[in-house]
Amino acid sequence: MPGQPQVRQHSWLYLPGDDIPAAVVRIEQRMDGTGGWIVLHNVPASAPTQRSEHDGQDSAYAKAQRLRDWIDSLYHDQHNITGQWDIREREPH
């Protein structure tokens, strides 16, 4: 859909024994002709959304992976907990 960003990947971190995500990472492709990509994340999931802008797909996906790795280490270091990521890819409409 022109103008409206399209979600390309959505990741939720679930901690053991919990049905509610602890953290969220999302990649969106801008559809305004700029070729830009956006990475959004919430840590914890209820926190305000943080965002970063990227010039290309590779940069956005690399940032999302770095965020997931950082969030993993954060929960492990602070709480000695290892969670499981549920990562969903979406095709362009």
N, C-alpha and C positions, 0 to 999 in steps of 0.2 A: 504494500500500500504506500504510495508516494507520500513523503513528508513525515510519516510516523515511523519511529525506530521499530525494528523487528528483532525479537528475541531469537538468538542463535544457540545459546547454551544456558541452561539453568542448573545450578548445583546447590544441593542442600546437605549440610553436615548433620547427621544424626548421631547422638551419643548413646552408649549402651543403655537399654531399658527405657528410652524416651521416644515418644511418637512425634514430638514437636522439634523442628529443626533448631539446632544451636547456632548455625551461621548460614548465610546465603551468599552465593556469588553468581552474577548474571552477566552475560555478554549480549550486547545489542548492536545491530548494524544500523547506522543512520541511513535513511532512505531519502535524504534531501539533496542528493547529487554531490555531496562533499567527499564521499568515500570514507567517511569517518566511522569509527567503532567506539563503543562506550563499554566500560567495565564498571559494574556496580556491586557493592558488597555491604553486608550488614554483619557486624560482629559485636555482640551477639545478634541474633536474628531480629530482635526487637529494637535494636539501636538504630539511630538515624542512618540513612543510606550515604555511603561514601562513593564517589565516582571519579573515574579517570578517563580522559579522551585519548584515542589512539588513531594513527594515520592508516593503519592497515590491520587486516585480519590476524596475521601472524603475531603482531605486537599485542593485540588484545587477548588472544588465546594464551600467549606466554605470560602475560600479566595475571590472568585468571589462575593459571597453574601456580605461579609464585604466591598468589594470595591463598590458595588452598593449602600449599605447603606451610606458609606462615601460620595460618589458622590451626593446622594440625599441631605444629610445634607449640603454639600458644596454649592450647588445651592440654597438651601432654606436659609441658613444663610447669604450668600453673596448677593443674588439677590431677596430673598423672592419669589422664583419660585419653583413650584412642577411640575416635569415632569412625563412622563409615560415610563416605560421600555417595550421594545419589546424583549422578550427572546425566542430564537429558539434553540431547542435541535436537535442534529444530531445523527443518528445511525452510528455505524462503518460500513465501506465498506468491 
